[in-house]
Amino acid sequence: MCGILGIVAQSPVNQLLYDGLLLLQHRGQDAAGIVSGEGNTLHMQRGSGMVRDVFRTRNMRSLPGNIGIAHCRYPTAGSASKVSEAQPFYVNSPFGIVLGHNGNLTNAEALKEEMFRLDLRHINTNSDSEVLLNVLAHELETASIRLRLDPQTIFEAVANVHRRCRGAYAVVAMIAGYGLLAFRDPYGIRPAVIGTNEVDGRTEYMVASESVALDALGYKLLRDIEPGEAVFIDSEGRFFSQQCAQVPSLNPCIFEYVYLARPDSLIDGVSVYEARLNMGQKLAEKIAREFGHLKIDVVIPIPDSSRPSALQLAMNLGVPYREGFVKNRYIGRTFIMPGQEVRKKSVRQKLNAISLEFRGKNVLLVDDSIVRGTTSREIVQMAREAGAVNVFFASAAPPVRFPNVYGIDMPTRSELIAADRTEDEVAKEIGADALIYQELDALKDAIRALNPAITSFETSCFDGKYVTGDVTIDYLYEVEARRNAGRDSDDDPDNAQLDLNLDLSVRN
C-alpha cells in the first residue's frame, strides 16, 4: 500500500512532487523519496519517516528539473524503517533508472536467484522493489539493440517484466535523459491513474496511485492505467502507451475501496466514497434482515474511513447517527504501524470517547473492517467505560481470514482474529454483545454497482483465492517464517537520509 507519483511538466516539479506525496501520505508513513531529472542527471532525496520530516527547504532546492518521480513507503515486513529500503531505488546500468513500486512480488526470491545466476545483477536489500527495478533494467538492456531507447523498445522490456514477475505492482520509473515510464501488473491489482494539465498550449502529465493527487494539484483525470498497460512520456512531453500483457484482466484489490484509498478518490471508475455509502446500505439490509431483534439507539462510526458506511447504515435503519469518538490526528494510522504492541498502545492515544453519546445507550459501532482485533477490542472497552449499556459492532467488510500477499500488511493467519474463529467467537474476543459482518457478495455488489465493467476483484484476504494463481501453502509458510525472523533480528540503526546527485550518462 505505498504511494507512487510521477510528473512530466514544463516547469520544476519538486514542489508538485512534495505536495503530491502529502496527498498520498495515507498510503505510507514509513519513508519517502523524490527523484528529479535534469537532462542526464538525476537528483535524489529520500529518508525514513513522514513526508514533512524527510524534506527540508535545502532538500527541495537540490531537486531541480521538469521531470520526476516520488514514493511514500508502507512496510509489509513488520520491521522498523530502514533508509536503505526507502524508495525510489536506482541503478546506473544500462541507462540510469530510478523506480518506485506499490505492491508485492510473489516470486521475488526466485527472481533474486535468477538475477545473480543469469542476469549477473546483485540485489542489495530485502526489498522486492529493488528486484523489480533490476528485472526492468535487465530487460531494457536486452531489448535495446542499438543502446538507444525508443517507446517500442521500452514496451518490449515491460512485456518481458510481465512475463517474469508475479504478484501485484503499480510502477513509476524514470530513465535518465529519456522520460517517465509507468505500468501496472496484468491483473490490475494495485491502482494507478493518469492526469493531464494544459500549460501554454502544451500538455503536462501526472501518474499517481490515486486521483486525489491529480485533483488537488490542478490536473484533470484522464483515465486509469489499464492492467498490463505501460505508458511512456518522453522528456519532450510526448505520450505513448501500449498493452504489454498477453492476457490482461481487471481484478482491483477490494480492500482499496474498503479502507486503503481516500474517499475522494476514483479507482477504476469507482468513487471510493460512493462505494462506502453502498457498503453501509448493504450492511443495513443485513441488519434489518437478520438482526432485527437488536435494539439500537445510536450508530457511531470509528473515524475516519467508516464514516460514509455508518452514515448510510444509520439512515437506512432510521437510527440516529452520532460522532462518539474524537480522533487525535497527530497519531499515525494503527493499521500501517508495524508491530502489534505499537498498534495497541496507540489506540487510546488516537481516539477518545465522548461519554454523552454512549451513556445509557445501546450503541452500534461501525468500522471498515476487523483485521487483528486489537483496535476493535480497545474501542469496545472504551464504549463500555463511557457508559454504553450494550455495544454492538458492525464491519463494512467480511471477516479477514487469510493472508494478503499483494502489498497489505496482513501476511500471516496467526495475526488475523477471524482466521480460526466463528463470528460469535470473534464477538467474544473483542467484547461485543453482537457482531455483524458484511457478506462478500454484498461487498462486491456495492462496488460493482458503480462500474459494472469490473467483473472480478482481488479478494484473497476474505476468501483465500489468489488471482495470480502462484500462491501456494508453502509460499505462505515461507512468508510467515521470514516475517517472524524479521521481528527477531536487530533492526538496521541506519535512520539517516540520502541526498544524492547521480550523474548518469545516456549512451547513444
C-alpha positions in Angstrom: 0.0 0.0 0.0 2.6 2.5 -1.0 2.0 5.8 -2.8 3.6 6.5 -6.2 3.8 9.6 -8.2 5.4 10.7 -11.5 5.3 14.1 -13.3 6.5 15.4 -16.7 6.0 19.2 -16.7 7.1 22.5 -18.3 8.5 23.9 -15.0 10.3 22.5 -11.9 8.4 19.5 -10.4 10.0 19.4 -7.0 7.2 21.2 -5.2 4.5 19.3 -7.1 6.0 16.0 -6.1 6.2 17.1 -2.5 2.6 18.3 -2.4 1.5 15.1 -4.2 3.2 12.9 -1.6 1.4 14.8 1.2 -1.9 13.9 -0.6 -0.8 10.2 -0.7 0.6 10.1 2.8 -2.2 7.8 3.9 -0.7 5.1 1.7 2.6 5.0 3.6 4.2 6.7 6.6 7.4 4.7 6.9 9.6 6.5 4.4 9.5 8.9 1.5 11.7 9.8 -1.5 11.8 12.1 -4.5 14.0 11.9 -7.6 14.0 14.7 -10.2 15.6 14.7 -13.6 17.6 17.4 -15.2 18.9 16.3 -18.6 21.1 13.2 -18.0 21.4 13.9 -14.2 19.1 12.6 -11.5 18.8 14.3 -8.1 17.6 12.1 -5.2 16.4 12.8 -1.7 14.9 10.0 0.5 14.7 9.1 4.1 12.7 7.5 6.9 9.5 9.0 8.3 6.7 11.2 7.2 7.0 13.3 4.1 7.2 16.5 6.2 10.1 15.0 8.1 12.1 13.8 5.1 12.2 17.1 3.1 13.5 20.5 4.1 14.0 23.7 2.1 17.6 22.8 1.3 16.5 19.4 0.1 13.9 20.9 -2.3 16.5 23.3 -3.7 18.6 20.3 -4.6 15.9 18.7 -6.7 15.8 20.7 -9.9 14.3 19.5 -13.2 11.0 19.3 -15.0 10.5 15.6 -14.6 10.5 13.4 -11.6 9.0 10.6 -9.5 8.2 10.2 -5.8 7.2 7.5 -3.4 5.9 7.1 0.2 6.6 3.7 1.7 4.4 1.4 3.7 6.4 -1.7 5.0 4.9 -5.1 4.7 7.6 -7.0 6.6 6.7 -5.8 10.1 10.1 -4.3 10.7 11.2 -0.8 11.6 12.2 1.7 8.9 15.5 1.2 7.1 16.6 4.1 4.9 18.3 1.6 2.6 14.8 0.3 1.6 13.3 3.8 1.1 12.3 4.4 -2.5 12.8 5.3 -5.3 15.5 2.7 -6.0 18.1 3.4 -8.6 20.6 1.5 -10.9 23.3 3.0 -13.0 23.2 0.5 -15.8 22.2 0.4 -18.6 20.7 3.9 -18.8 20.4 5.2 -15.3 16.9 4.2 -14.0 15.0 5.0 -10.8 11.8 3.2 -9.8 9.0 3.4 -7.2 6.7 0.5 -6.7 3.4 -0.2 -5.0 2.5 -3.8 -4.4 4.4 -7.0 -3.8 6.1 -9.6 -6.0 5.2 -13.1 -5.0 8.2 -14.6 -6.8 10.8 -12.2 -5.6 13.1 -14.9 -4.1 13.2 -16.8 -7.3 13.9 -13.6 -9.2 16.8 -12.8 -6.9 18.4 -16.1 -7.7 17.9 -15.5 -11.4 19.3 -12.0 -11.2 22.5 -13.3 -9.6 22.9 -16.5 -11.6 21.7 -15.5 -15.1 21.5 -11.7 -15.3 24.7 -11.1 -13.2 23.0 -8.5 -11.1 23.3 -8.2 -7.3 20.4 -7.2 -5.1 21.5 -5.1 -2.1 18.3 -5.0 0.1 15.5 -7.3 1.1 13.0 -5.2 -0.9 11.1 -6.8 -3.8 11.0 -3.3 -5.4 14.8 -3.5 -6.0 14.3 -6.9 -7.6 11.6 -5.4 -9.9 14.0 -2.5 -10.8 16.8 -4.9 -11.7 14.4 -7.0 -13.8 13.3 -3.9 -15.7 16.9 -2.7 -16.1 18.0 -6.1 -17.5 15.1 -6.3 -19.9 15.7 -2.7 -21.1 19.4 -3.6 -21.7 18.4 -6.8 -23.6 15.7 -5.1 -25.7 17.9 -2.2 -26.7 19.9 -3.4 -29.6 21.5 0.0 -30.5 21.7 1.1 -26.9 19.3 3.9 -27.8 15.8 3.6 -26.3 12.6 4.3 -28.1 9.0 3.7 -26.9 8.6 0.4 -28.7 11.8 -1.0 -27.1 10.6 0.1 -23.7 7.2 -1.6 -24.2 9.0 -4.8 -25.2 11.0 -4.6 -22.0 7.8 -4.2 -19.9 6.3 -7.1 -21.7 9.2 -9.2 -20.5 8.8 -7.8 -17.0 5.2 -9.1 -17.1 6.5 -12.5 -18.3 9.0 -12.8 -15.4 7.3 -11.1 -12.5 4.4 -12.4 -10.5 2.2 -10.6 -8.0 0.9 -7.0 -7.7 2.7 -4.0 -8.9 1.9 -0.5 -10.0 5.2 1.2 -11.0 6.6 4.6 -11.9 10.1 4.8 -13.2 12.4 7.4 -14.8 15.1 6.7 -17.4 17.7 9.4 -17.3 17.6 11.6 -20.4 14.6 9.7 -21.9 11.4 10.1 -19.8 8.9 8.7 -17.5 7.6 5.1 -17.6 4.6 3.8 -15.7 2.9 0.4 -15.8 0.5 -1.9 -14.0 0.5 -5.6 -13.4 -1.6 -7.8 -15.8 -4.2 -8.3 -13.1 -4.7 -4.6 -12.2 -4.5 -5.3 -8.5 -2.9 -2.1 -7.4 -4.2 1.2 -8.7 -2.6 3.8 -11.0 -4.2 6.8 -12.8 -3.0 9.3 -15.4 -3.9 13.0 -15.4 -3.1 16.0 -17.7 -2.7 19.7 -17.3 -2.5 22.3 -20.2 0.2 25.0 -19.8 0.9 27.4 -22.6 -0.5 25.1 -25.2 1.5 22.1 -24.1 0.3 19.1 -22.1 1.8 18.1 -18.7 1.3 14.6 -17.4 1.0 13.1 -13.9 0.8 9.5 -12.9 -0.4 8.7 -9.3 -1.7 5.9 -7.1 -5.0 7.8 -6.6 -6.9 10.5 -8.4 -7.0 12.7 -5.3 -3.4 13.7 -6.1 -4.4 14.9 -9.5 -7.4 16.9 -8.3 -5.7 18.8 -5.7 -2.7 19.7 -7.9 -4.8 21.0 -10.7 -4.6 18.0 -13.1 -7.5 16.6 -14.9 -8.1 12.8 -14.6 -7.6 11.3 -18.0 -8.1 7.6 -17.1 -6.8 4.6 -15.2 -3.8 2.8 -16.5 -5.1 -0.5 -17.7 -4.0 -3.8 -16.3 -0.8 -4.8 -18.2 -0.6 -1.5 -19.9 2.6 0.7 -20.0 2.7 4.4 -20.6 5.8 6.4 -21.5 6.1 10.2 -21.6 9.4 11.3 -23.1 11.4 14.3 -21.9 9.7 16.4 -24.6 6.3 15.6 -23.3 5.2 13.2 -26.0 2.8 10.5 -24.8 2.9 6.8 -25.8 1.0 3.8 -24.5 0.7 0.1 -25.3 -0.8 -3.0 -23.8 2.2 -5.2 -22.8 0.5 -8.2 -21.2 -0.7 -11.3 -23.2 -3.9 -11.9 -21.2 -4.7 -8.8 -19.0 -7.7 -8.8 -16.7 -9.0 -6.3 -14.2 -9.0 -7.5 -10.6 -8.7 -4.5 -8.4 -7.9 -5.1 -4.7 -11.3 -4.8 -3.0 -9.6 -3.6 0.2 -8.7 -0.3 -1.6 -12.4 0.6 -1.5 -12.9 -0.7 2.0 -10.1 1.1 3.7 -6.9 1.9 1.9 -7.9 4.7 -0.5 -9.0 8.2 0.3 -12.8 8.6 0.0 -12.4 11.5 -2.5 -10.5 9.2 -5.0 -11.7 7.4 -8.1 -10.3 4.0 -8.6 -11.0 2.1 -11.8 -14.0 4.2 -12.5 -15.5 3.8 -9.0 -15.9 6.6 -6.5 -14.5 5.3 -3.2 -16.9 7.5 -1.2 -20.0 6.1 -3.1 -18.7 2.6 -2.7 -18.6 3.1 1.1 -22.1 4.5 1.1 -23.2 1.4 -0.7 -21.4 -0.8 1.8 -23.4 0.9 4.5 -26.6 0.3 2.7 -25.8 -3.4 2.2 -24.9 -3.7 5.9 -28.2 -2.1 6.9 -30.1 -4.6 4.8 -28.4 -7.5 6.5 -29.1 -6.0 10.0 -32.7 -5.5 9.2 -33.0 -9.0 7.8 -31.0 -11.0 10.4 -30.5 -8.8 13.4 -33.9 -7.0 13.7 -34.1 -8.1 17.4 -31.3 -5.7 18.3 -32.5 -2.5 20.0 -30.1 0.1 18.5 -30.3 3.6 20.0 -27.4 5.2 18.1 -24.9 4.4 15.3 -21.4 5.6 15.9 -18.5 5.3 13.3 -14.9 4.5 14.1 -13.1 7.5 12.5 -12.3 8.0 9.7 -12.8 5.6 6.8 -16.1 4.0 8.2 -18.0 7.3 8.3 -19.7 7.0 4.9 -20.8 3.4 5.6 -22.0 4.3 9.1 -24.0 7.3 7.9 -25.8 5.4 5.2 -26.4 2.5 7.5 -28.0 4.8 10.1 -30.2 6.5 7.5 -31.4 3.2 6.1 -32.2 1.8 9.6 -33.8 5.1 10.7 -31.5 5.3 13.7 -29.6 8.5 14.9 -26.1 8.9 13.6 -23.6 10.4 16.1 -19.9 11.2 16.3 -18.9 9.4 19.5 -15.1 9.4 19.1 -12.7 12.3 18.8 -9.6 11.5 16.8 -6.1 12.8 17.6 -4.8 13.5 14.1 -1.2 13.6 15.2 -1.1 9.9 15.8 -0.5 7.7 12.7 -2.9 5.1 11.4 -2.7 2.0 13.5 -3.3 -0.3 10.6 0.0 0.6 9.0 2.1 0.7 12.2 4.5 -2.2 12.2 4.3 -4.3 15.3 1.3 -5.3 17.4 2.4 -3.6 20.6 2.8 -0.3 18.8 -0.8 -0.6 17.4 -2.3 -1.5 20.8 -0.6 1.4 22.6 -1.6 3.9 20.0 -5.4 3.2 20.1 -6.1 5.2 23.2 -3.8 7.9 22.2 -5.6 8.1 18.9 -9.2 8.0 20.0 -11.2 9.5 22.9 -14.8 8.7 23.6 -17.5 11.4 24.1 -19.4 10.0 27.1 -22.6 11.9 26.3 -23.1 9.8 23.2 -22.7 6.5 25.0 -24.1 6.8 28.4 -27.2 4.7 28.9 -27.5 3.7 25.2 -27.4 0.6 23.1 -24.6 1.6 20.7 -23.9 0.2 17.2 -20.2 0.8 16.4 -19.3 0.7 12.7 -15.8 0.1 11.4 -14.5 -0.5 7.9 -13.0 -3.9 8.8 -11.6 -6.0 11.6 -8.1 -7.3 10.9 -6.2 -8.2 14.0 -8.9 -7.2 16.5 -6.6 -5.1 18.7 -8.2 -1.8 17.8 -11.8 -3.2 17.9 -11.2 -4.7 21.4 -9.9 -1.4 22.8 -12.7 0.6 21.2 -15.5 -1.7 22.5 -13.9 -1.3 26.0 -13.8 2.4 25.6 -17.5 2.5 24.7 -18.4 0.5 27.9 -16.3 2.7 30.0 -18.1 5.7 28.5 -21.4 4.2 29.8 -22.8 2.2 26.9 -25.4 -0.4 28.0 -24.9 -2.7 25.1 -22.1 -2.5 22.4 -22.9 -4.0 19.0 -20.2 -4.0 16.3 -20.6 -3.9 12.6 -17.9 -4.4 10.0 -18.4 -3.0 6.5 -16.1 -5.8 5.2 -16.3 -9.6 5.6 -14.1 -11.5 8.1 -10.4 -11.2 7.2 -9.4 -14.9 7.4 -6.4 -15.2 5.0 -3.0 -13.6 4.5 -2.7 -10.8 1.9 0.5 -11.2 -0.2 -0.1 -8.3 -2.7 1.1 -5.4 -0.6 -1.0 -5.1 2.5 0.4 -5.8 6.0 -1.7 -8.9 6.9 0.6 -11.7 5.8 0.1 -14.4 8.5 -3.0 -16.1 9.6 -1.9 -16.2 13.2 -2.3 -12.4 13.4 -5.9 -12.4 12.0 -8.6 -12.6 14.7 -11.1 -14.2 12.4 -8.8 -16.8 10.8 -9.8 -19.7 13.0 -12.8 -18.3 14.8 -16.6 -18.1 14.2 -18.3 -14.8 14.2 -19.6 -15.4 17.7 -16.1 -16.2 18.8 -14.8 -13.0 17.3 -17.6 -11.1 19.0 -16.5 -12.6 22.3 -12.8 -11.8 21.7 -13.5 -8.2 21.1 -16.1 -8.0 23.9 -19.1 -7.0 21.7 -22.6 -8.1 22.5 -23.3 -8.8 18.9 -21.1 -8.7 15.7 -22.4 -8.2 12.2 -20.1 -8.8 9.2 -20.7 -7.7 5.6 -21.3 -10.5 3.1 -18.6 -10.8 0.5 -21.1 -10.9 -2.4 -22.8 -7.8 -1.0 -19.4 -6.0 -0.8 -18.7 -6.9 -4.4 -22.2 -5.7 -5.5 -21.7 -2.4 -3.6 -18.7 -1.6 -5.7 -19.8 -3.2 -9.0 -23.0 -1.2 -9.0 -20.8 1.9 -9.7 -18.9 0.2 -12.5 -20.4 -3.0 -13.9 -17.3 -3.4 -16.1 -15.5 -4.8 -13.1 -16.4 -8.4 -13.1 -13.8 -9.7 -10.7 -11.9 -8.4 -7.6 -8.8 -9.4 -5.7 -10.5 -10.7 -2.5 -7.9 -13.2 -1.2 -7.9 -11.8 2.4 -11.6 -12.7 2.6 -11.9 -15.9 0.6 -8.3 -17.2 0.2 -8.4 -17.1 -3.6 -5.3 -15.6 -5.0 -5.9 -14.2 -8.5 -2.3 -14.6 -9.7 -2.5 -18.4 -9.4 1.0 -18.9 -8.0 0.4 -18.6 -4.2 0.8 -21.9 -2.5 0.7 -23.1 1.1 4.5 -23.5 1.0 4.8 -19.9 -0.1 2.6 -18.6 2.7 4.7 -20.6 5.2 7.8 -19.0 3.8 6.4 -15.6 4.1 5.4 -16.2 7.7 8.8 -17.6 8.6 10.6 -14.6 7.0 8.2 -12.2 8.9 8.9 -13.9 12.2 12.6 -13.9 11.5 12.5 -10.2 10.8 10.9 -9.5 14.1 13.6 -11.4 15.9 16.5 -9.8 14.1 18.1 -6.5 15.1 16.9 -3.5 13.1 19.2 -1.6 11.0 20.1 1.5 13.0 20.6 3.5 9.8 17.8 6.0 10.0 19.6 8.8 8.2 18.6 10.5 4.9 20.2 10.0 1.5 20.8 13.1 -0.6 22.4 12.1 -3.9 23.2 13.6 -7.2 23.7 10.9 -9.8 25.5 11.7 -13.0 24.2 9.1 -15.4 25.3 9.4 -18.9 22.9 8.4 -21.6 24.5 6.1 -24.1 23.9 6.9 -27.8 
